[in-house]
Amino acid sequence: MTGPAPVVLAVTALGAALAGAAAAGPVPGVAVGVVTAAAIRWRRARPLVLLAPAALLALSALYTVVLQLRDDLPSGFEWPSYFDRVHALAYTGVILLAVELVVDRCWTGRWWPTAERESTRP
């Protein structure tokens, strides 16, 4: 089975790339666009958008914990600014969570439950 139409692929990948670039920067934006295009084009690439958000957020959390334990950073309003290096990773993970929803909808071909589907539930 092939993926959605090429126009859907192009528009969705471009939108995801722009969202990624706006949230995390140009390099993560391009990466999000490429991963989105691959996940829409090939079903076997979908684990990229399923596993990448968890991995990126876990790496961000690990970095934060290690830096906090190593440097004993003071608490306060400026505390998040100590972790600038991983902001892009965390934002990319969040964007990829939204991308998974869009990719799933592109593969299923529907954006909301249909009347038939609701009536088959017990």
C-alpha positions in Angstrom: 0.0 0.0 0.0 1.3 3.4 -0.9 1.0 6.5 1.2 -1.2 9.5 0.8 -1.2 11.7 -2.3 2.1 13.5 -3.1 0.4 16.9 -2.5 -0.6 15.8 1.0 2.9 14.6 1.6 4.5 17.8 0.4 2.2 20.1 2.3 2.3 18.1 5.5 6.1 17.8 5.4 6.5 21.5 4.7 4.1 22.5 7.5 5.9 20.2 9.9 9.3 21.6 8.9 8.1 25.2 9.4 6.6 24.3 12.8 9.8 22.6 13.8 11.9 25.5 12.5 9.7 28.0 14.4 9.9 26.1 17.6 13.4 24.7 17.7 15.5 26.2 14.8 16.3 25.5 11.2 18.2 22.3 11.6 15.6 20.6 13.7 12.9 22.0 11.4 14.6 20.3 8.4 14.9 17.0 10.4 11.2 17.1 11.4 10.2 17.7 7.7 12.3 14.8 6.5 11.0 12.5 9.2 7.4 13.6 8.4 7.8 13.0 4.7 9.3 9.5 5.3 6.6 8.6 7.8 3.9 9.7 5.3 5.5 8.0 2.3 6.5 4.7 3.9 4.5 2.9 6.6 7.7 1.3 7.9 9.1 4.7 8.7 6.3 5.5 11.2 8.2 4.2 14.2 10.5 7.2 13.7 7.7 9.5 14.7 6.4 7.1 17.4 9.8 6.6 19.2 11.7 9.8 18.5 9.6 12.1 20.8 10.1 9.8 23.7 13.8 9.4 23.0 14.3 13.2 22.6 12.4 14.1 25.7 14.2 11.4 27.7 17.6 12.7 26.5 16.5 16.2 27.5 15.4 15.1 31.0 18.6 13.0 31.5 20.8 16.0 30.5 18.8 18.2 32.9 19.2 15.8 35.8 22.9 15.2 35.2 23.7 18.9 35.0 21.6 19.6 38.1 23.3 16.9 40.1 26.8 17.8 38.8 26.7 21.6 39.2 24.1 22.0 42.0 22.3 24.8 40.2 20.3 27.2 42.3 16.6 27.2 42.1 14.8 30.3 40.9 13.0 31.9 38.0 16.1 31.6 35.8 16.6 27.9 36.4 15.4 26.8 32.9 18.0 29.1 31.3 20.8 26.8 32.5 19.6 24.1 30.0 19.7 26.0 26.8 21.5 23.2 25.0 18.6 20.8 25.2 15.7 23.2 24.5 15.8 22.3 20.8 15.7 18.6 21.5 12.7 19.0 23.8 10.8 21.2 21.3 11.6 18.8 18.5 10.1 16.0 20.6 7.0 17.9 21.2 6.6 18.8 17.5 7.1 15.2 16.6 4.2 14.2 18.9 1.9 16.5 16.9 3.4 15.1 13.7 2.4 11.6 14.7 -1.2 12.6 15.0 -1.1 14.2 11.5 0.7 11.2 10.0 -1.8 8.8 11.5 -4.7 10.8 10.1 -3.0 10.9 6.7 -2.7 7.1 6.7 -6.3 6.4 7.9 -7.8 9.0 5.6 -10.2 10.5 8.2 -10.0 13.3 10.7 -12.9 12.5 12.9 -15.0 9.4 13.8 -17.6 8.4 11.2 -21.1 7.5 12.1 -20.5 3.8 11.1 -17.5 3.6 13.4 -19.4 5.1 16.4 -22.4 2.7 15.9 -20.2 -0.4 16.1 -19.0 0.3 19.6 -20.8 -1.6 22.4 
